[in-house]
Every structure is written in structure tokens, then in C-alpha cells.
């Protein structure tokens, strides 16, 4: 699985999670819901955003490495 595929799967999972959380919030509105959102959902959302940024950086690094390796192979021929 490529970094791009993994990123796509994470984006899809985050969309599903967000949709389900919005459904839950329509029925669950109390102090516990607010605490759950503050202590679980908000940090998780931030972690997902950071993971997506890291995946972009990994993808760029892999792209550069592949390009550098193919350039070196071409020079050795």
C-alpha cells in the first residue's frame, strides 16, 4: 500500500467518523458529550490532521528518493 493509498483511507475513515459523531451529537447533548468532544474528538481530529501532513511529507520524501535512485541508476549505465 502506498502512502497516497493510506492517506486516502485515513481521509475516508475520518469522514465516516465525523458523520457518525454528528449523528450522535443530535441525540447526546449533555456535559458528558461536551467532555467527550473536548477530550476525545478534538484531540483525535488534530491527530488526524497531523497524520495527514506527515503522510504528505513521507510521500514527498519517497518521491524524491525514487527520483534520486533512478537518476543514480541511469548514471551508472
Backbone as a printed PyTorch tensor [residue, N CA C, xyz], in Angstrom:
tensor([[[  0.8500,  -1.1750,   0.0000],
         [  0.0000,   0.0000,   0.0000],
         [  0.8930,   1.2340,   0.0000]],

        [[  0.5670,   2.1700,  -0.8680],
         [  1.3730,   3.3820,  -0.9630],
         [  0.9520,   4.4000,   0.0940]],

        [[  1.7930,   5.4080,   0.2670],
         [  1.4710,   6.4820,   1.2090],
         [  0.2000,   7.2040,   0.7740]],

        [[  0.0140,   7.3430,  -0.5270],
         [ -1.1830,   8.0080,  -1.0470],
         [ -2.4260,   7.1820,  -0.7480]],

        [[ -2.3340,   5.8590,  -0.9160],
         [ -3.4700,   4.9820,  -0.6070],
         [ -3.8160,   5.0600,   0.8800]],

        [[ -2.7970,   5.0470,   1.7110],
         [ -3.0170,   5.1200,   3.1610],
         [ -3.6650,   6.4350,   3.5430]],

        [[ -3.2110,   7.5000,   2.9280],
         [ -3.7930,   8.8110,   3.2110],
         [ -5.2640,   8.8280,   2.8110]],

        [[ -5.5770,   8.2730,   1.6590],
         [ -6.9620,   8.2150,   1.2090],
         [ -7.8460,   7.4290,   2.1560]],

        [[ -7.3210,   6.3170,   2.6560],
         [ -8.0870,   5.5100,   3.6110],
         [ -8.3270,   6.2710,   4.9110]],

        [[ -7.3150,   7.0180,   5.3600],
         [ -7.4750,   7.7960,   6.5850],
         [ -8.4960,   8.9140,   6.3830]],

        [[ -8.4410,   9.5830,   5.2460],
         [ -9.4150,  10.6430,   4.9440],
         [-10.8250,  10.0700,   4.9390]],

        [[-11.0030,   8.9320,   4.2830],
         [-12.3220,   8.2980,   4.2250],
         [-12.8180,   7.9220,   5.6240]],

        [[-11.9410,   7.3520,   6.4330],
         [-12.3150,   6.9580,   7.7930],
         [-12.6690,   8.1800,   8.6370]],

        [[-11.9230,   9.2600,   8.4640],
         [-12.2010,  10.4900,   9.2180],
         [-13.5580,  11.0700,   8.8300]],

        [[-13.8970,  11.0040,   7.5510],
         [-15.2170,  11.4930,   7.0980],
         [-16.3390,  10.6710,   7.7210]],

        [[-16.1540,   9.3580,   7.7490],
         [-17.1690,   8.4840,   8.3490],
         [-17.2990,   8.7710,   9.8400]],

        [[-16.1600,   8.9050,  10.5240],
         [-16.1750,   9.2160,  11.9530],
         [-16.8960,  10.5320,  12.2130]],

        [[-16.5940,  11.5490,  11.4160],
         [-17.2240,  12.8590,  11.5920],
         [-18.7370,  12.7630,  11.3820]],

        [[-19.1460,  12.0350,  10.3630],
         [-20.5800,  11.8840,  10.0970],
         [-21.2830,  11.1810,  11.2570]],

        [[-20.6660,  10.1140,  11.7740],
         [-21.2640,   9.3980,  12.9010],
         [-21.2820,  10.2680,  14.1570]],

        [[-20.2400,  11.0140,  14.3760],
         [-20.1900,  11.8840,  15.5560],
         [-21.2940,  12.9390,  15.4680]],

        [[-21.5310,  13.4810,  14.2960],
         [-22.6070,  14.4690,  14.1410],
         [-23.9700,  13.8490,  14.4310]],

        [[-24.1630,  12.6000,  14.0140],
         [-25.4170,  11.9010,  14.3170],
         [-25.5820,  11.7090,  15.8220]],

        [[-24.4990,  11.3140,  16.4780],
         [-24.5470,  11.1000,  17.9280],
         [-24.8730,  12.4040,  18.6430]],

        [[-24.2740,  13.4940,  18.1920],
         [-24.4920,  14.7740,  18.8550],
         [-25.9410,  15.2470,  18.7690]],

        [[-26.6750,  14.7940,  17.7830],
         [-28.0930,  15.1630,  17.6820],
         [-28.9040,  14.5580,  18.8260]],

        [[-28.4270,  13.4440,  19.3730],
         [-29.1470,  12.7480,  20.4370],
         [-28.5190,  12.9230,  21.8110]],

        [[-27.2360,  13.2100,  21.8450],
         [-26.4930,  13.2390,  23.1130],
         [-25.9610,  14.6440,  23.3440]],

        [[-26.7070,  15.4450,  24.0760],
         [-26.2690,  16.8090,  24.3830],
         [-26.3140,  17.0290,  25.8820]],

        [[-25.2220,  16.7190,  26.5380],
         [-25.0910,  16.9870,  27.9620],
         [-23.6250,  17.2540,  28.2680]],

        [[-23.3120,  17.3680,  29.5350],
         [-21.9420,  17.6850,  29.9340],
         [-20.9730,  16.5720,  29.5280]],

        [[-21.4240,  15.3270,  29.5750],
         [-20.5570,  14.2180,  29.1690],
         [-20.2360,  14.2830,  27.6880]],

        [[-21.2000,  14.6580,  26.8890],
         [-20.9640,  14.8270,  25.4540],
         [-19.9250,  15.9220,  25.2170]],

        [[-20.0870,  17.0270,  25.9210],
         [-19.1270,  18.1310,  25.7820],
         [-17.7240,  17.6950,  26.1920]],

        [[-17.6190,  16.9380,  27.2900],
         [-16.3140,  16.4450,  27.7380],
         [-15.7170,  15.4740,  26.7160]],

        [[-16.5560,  14.6000,  26.1890],
         [-16.0820,  13.6470,  25.1880],
         [-15.5620,  14.3870,  23.9610]],

        [[-16.3010,  15.3810,  23.5340],
         [-15.8530,  16.1520,  22.3720],
         [-14.5230,  16.8450,  22.6600]],

        [[-14.4160,  17.4470,  23.8350],
         [-13.1990,  18.1840,  24.1860],
         [-11.9950,  17.2620,  24.3900]],

        [[-12.2020,  16.1380,  25.0430],
         [-11.0700,  15.2810,  25.4280],
         [-10.7810,  14.1390,  24.4520]],

        [[-11.7240,  13.8320,  23.5770],
         [-11.5180,  12.7290,  22.6390],
         [-11.5760,  13.2100,  21.1960]],

        [[-12.6910,  13.7970,  20.8210],
         [-12.8860,  14.1400,  19.4100],
         [-11.9570,  15.2550,  18.9260]],

        [[-11.8290,  16.3180,  19.6920],
         [-10.9460,  17.4110,  19.2590],
         [ -9.4880,  16.9670,  19.1480]],

        [[ -8.9340,  16.2720,  20.1640],
         [ -7.5520,  15.7950,  20.0060],
         [ -7.4010,  14.8000,  18.8480]],

        [[ -8.4010,  13.9400,  18.6680],
         [ -8.3420,  12.9780,  17.5770],
         [ -8.3440,  13.6810,  16.2230]],

        [[ -9.1730,  14.7020,  16.0920],
         [ -9.2180,  15.4800,  14.8480],
         [ -7.8640,  16.1190,  14.5700]],

        [[ -7.2460,  16.6740,  15.5840],
         [ -5.9170,  17.2730,  15.4280],
         [ -4.8830,  16.2100,  15.0610]],

        [[ -4.9570,  15.0490,  15.7080],
         [ -4.0310,  13.9580,  15.3900],
         [ -4.1850,  13.5070,  13.9390]],

        [[ -5.4130,  13.4460,  13.4690],
         [ -5.6620,  13.0520,  12.0770],
         [ -5.0610,  14.0780,  11.1270]],

        [[ -5.2810,  15.3590,  11.4100],
         [ -4.7030,  16.4110,  10.5620],
         [ -3.1810,  16.3110,  10.5390]],

        [[ -2.5790,  16.0920,  11.7020],
         [ -1.1150,  15.9640,  11.7720],
         [ -0.6310,  14.7240,  11.0280]],

        [[ -1.3750,  13.6410,  11.1390],
         [ -1.0060,  12.4160,  10.4220],
         [ -1.0650,  12.6400,   8.9140]],

        [[ -2.0870,  13.3550,   8.4480],
         [ -2.1990,  13.6350,   7.0170],
         [ -1.0350,  14.4980,   6.5250]],

        [[ -0.6430,  15.4730,   7.3260],
         [  0.5200,  16.2960,   6.9620],
         [  1.7830,  15.4450,   6.9120]],

        [[  1.9390,  14.5640,   7.8910],
         [  3.1120,  13.6830,   7.9120],
         [  3.1090,  12.7520,   6.7010]],

        [[  1.9420,  12.2670,   6.3250],
         [  1.8450,  11.3930,   5.1520],
         [  2.2400,  12.1500,   3.8830]],

        [[  1.8610,  13.4160,   3.8010],
         [  2.2900,  14.2280,   2.6530],
         [  3.8070,  14.3510,   2.6170]],

        [[  4.4090,  14.5830,   3.7860],
         [  5.8620,  14.7090,   3.8570],
         [  6.5500,  13.3880,   3.5040]],

        [[  5.9950,  12.2950,   3.9810],
         [  6.5590,  10.9770,   3.6450],
         [  6.4570,  10.7310,   2.1500]],

        [[  5.3060,  11.0580,   1.5760],
         [  5.1200,  10.8620,   0.1410],
         [  6.1330,  11.6830,  -0.6510]],

        [[  6.3710,  12.9350,  -0.2290],
         [  7.3720,  13.7620,  -0.9140],
         [  8.7670,  13.1620,  -0.7790]],

        [[  9.1050,  12.6960,   0.4190],
         [ 10.4240,  12.1000,   0.6390],
         [ 10.5980,  10.8470,  -0.2130]],

        [[  9.5620,  10.0120,  -0.2870],
         [  9.6400,   8.8110,  -1.1140],
         [  9.7620,   9.1590,  -2.5950]],

        [[  9.0420,  10.1660,  -3.0250],
         [  9.1200,  10.6090,  -4.4240],
         [ 10.5320,  11.0800,  -4.7520]],

        [[ 11.1240,  11.8760,  -3.8570],
         [ 12.4990,  12.3600,  -4.0630],
         [ 13.4850,  11.1980,  -4.0650]],

        [[ 13.2840,  10.2510,  -3.1470],
         [ 14.1930,   9.1060,  -3.0670],
         [ 14.1200,   8.2680,  -4.3340]],

        [[ 12.8920,   8.0440,  -4.8240],
         [ 12.7520,   7.2730,  -6.0600],
         [ 13.4260,   7.9860,  -7.2260]],

        [[ 13.2270,   9.3020,  -7.2870],
         [ 13.8420,  10.0850,  -8.3700],
         [ 15.3550,  10.0490,  -8.2590]],

        [[ 15.8740,  10.2260,  -7.0540],
         [ 17.3220,  10.1950,  -6.8550],
         [ 17.9030,   8.8250,  -7.1900]],

        [[ 17.2100,   7.7720,  -6.8000],
         [ 17.7070,   6.4220,  -7.0800],
         [ 17.6680,   6.1240,  -8.5740]],

        [[ 16.6140,   6.5440,  -9.2370],
         [ 16.5500,   6.2720, -10.6870],
         [ 17.5810,   7.0990, -11.4310]],

        [[ 17.8620,   8.2980, -10.9670],
         [ 18.8990,   9.1290, -11.5860],
         [ 20.2640,   8.4820, -11.4150]],

        [[ 20.5590,   7.9520, -10.2420],
         [ 21.8280,   7.2920,  -9.9780],
         [ 21.9770,   6.0260, -10.8230]],

        [[ 20.8710,   5.2750, -10.9610],
         [ 20.9180,   4.0630, -11.7770],
         [ 21.2070,   4.4260, -13.2400]],

        [[ 20.5950,   5.5090, -13.7160],
         [ 20.8120,   5.9590, -15.0970],
         [ 22.2610,   6.3580, -15.3070]],

        [[ 22.8740,   6.9880, -14.3070],
         [ 24.2510,   7.4500, -14.4330],
         [ 25.2370,   6.2770, -14.4360]],

        [[ 24.8550,   5.1590, -13.7920],
         [ 25.7610,   4.0270, -13.7160],
         [ 25.7270,   3.1700, -14.9960]],

        [[ 24.7460,   3.4210, -15.8370],
         [ 24.6660,   2.6370, -17.0890],
         [ 25.6190,   3.1320, -18.0800]]])
